[in-house]
Amino acid sequence: MRITFILLGLLLLTACKEEELASQPPIRGLKTHLIEETKDSTVRRFPAVLEPTSLNTLSFEVAGKLGTVALEVGQRVEAGQTLLSLDTATLQLQLDNAEAGIVAAQAGRDNAAASYKRQQNLFERGVTTRAARDNAEAEAIASEARLEQAVKARDSALETLSKTTIVSPIDGIINAVDAVSFSTVSPGSPMVSLYAPDAFEITFSVNFETASQLVVGSPATIRPADLPDVSLSAFVSELGARADAVSSFPVILTLQDTDPVLKAGMAVEAAIELPLPAPRGFTIPLSTILKKGEIKLPPGAPQGQGEVSVYVYDAETETVRVREVSIGGVRENAILVVDGLSVGERIASAGVSFLSDGMRVNLLDGD
């Protein structure tokens, strides 16, 4: 009988302990990020469009009728290559007439010179009058002027004829074609534009704080949106001293590198490294930030700065505690913390939405 009571007591004690254990929450495994990397700068990224450094817009200097237009946007051309031509039939006729005028003027000049020579001889012999001699001399001078005018008319016709073609001044890429086959064009009308394939720039605007941190020559990195694996070096070539909009200052980057895939009009991302607002910062993954709240922005805080909450692991109590830390921006795909963390501390880097302040945890293998 006594043994029976002892067994019943043990069973009741075991049941109570099981109920007590069942009532306790399970201890979660914790993956952490070790604070050890220091940074002294942050990276700001700006979307922009790739533009040619210089755009050559070509037009005809004379009026005329276009021939066939066989140009396409994006087509590569070489320096000296003929791009467009006008019909030269009318201009060739003008040149032929001018050359015929030279022949007639030369004949008139020769006749006038011979007549003047005869009148001079007769005047010296006293056979003719001074007036007749002077008239012959004047005609000889006039005939020389008419010959000179005929030569200039021929030269003008030749020059006009030489302006009936547009040739490429550079090795470049066609940017736009405004010419239409067999249309009549007037002088100065834009026909085609092209740019050099190895000279690009990027223009965007920044706020005053960012503009004040930049100087001409500051390095930058350019990545095409459609080709994220392509990275190109650039530098700040111009800084707008005056805002083109309210608190918006223009910045121009010039590419130092080039790539055959680059085309004007491509969407790109410009990355510029800027100093941190504190002497140093620690990079932490985006996954460490508590998702339940937004970044807190203190009044007057510069863009990219603010406060976030993270779970810090306490090794003595094997728990996690919520802590607010100050951030100074982003670098690559990480947040830069400038205050609130120390080297050697660990913060929760996964499953933070399932944690709570003061929760007991076990570090996973490797942490």
Secondary structure, 3 states (H helix, E strand, C coil): CHHHHHHHHHHHHHHHHHHHHHHCCCCEEECEEECCCEECEEEEEEEEEEEECCEEEEECCCCEEECCCCCCCCCEECCCCEEEEECCHHHHHHHHHHHHHHHHHHHHHHHHHHHHHHHHHHHHHCCCCHHHHHHHHHHHHHHHHHHHHHHHHHHHHHHHHHCCEEECCCCEEEEEECCCCCCEECCCCEEEEEECCCCEEEEEEECHHHHHHCCCCCEEEEEECCCCCCCEEEEEEEECCCCCECCEEEEEEEECCCCCCCCCCCEEEEEEEEECCCCCEEEEEHHHCCCCCCCECCCCCCCCCEEEEEEEEECCCCEEEEEEEEEEEEECCEEEEEECCCCCCEEECCCHHHCCCCCEEEECCCC
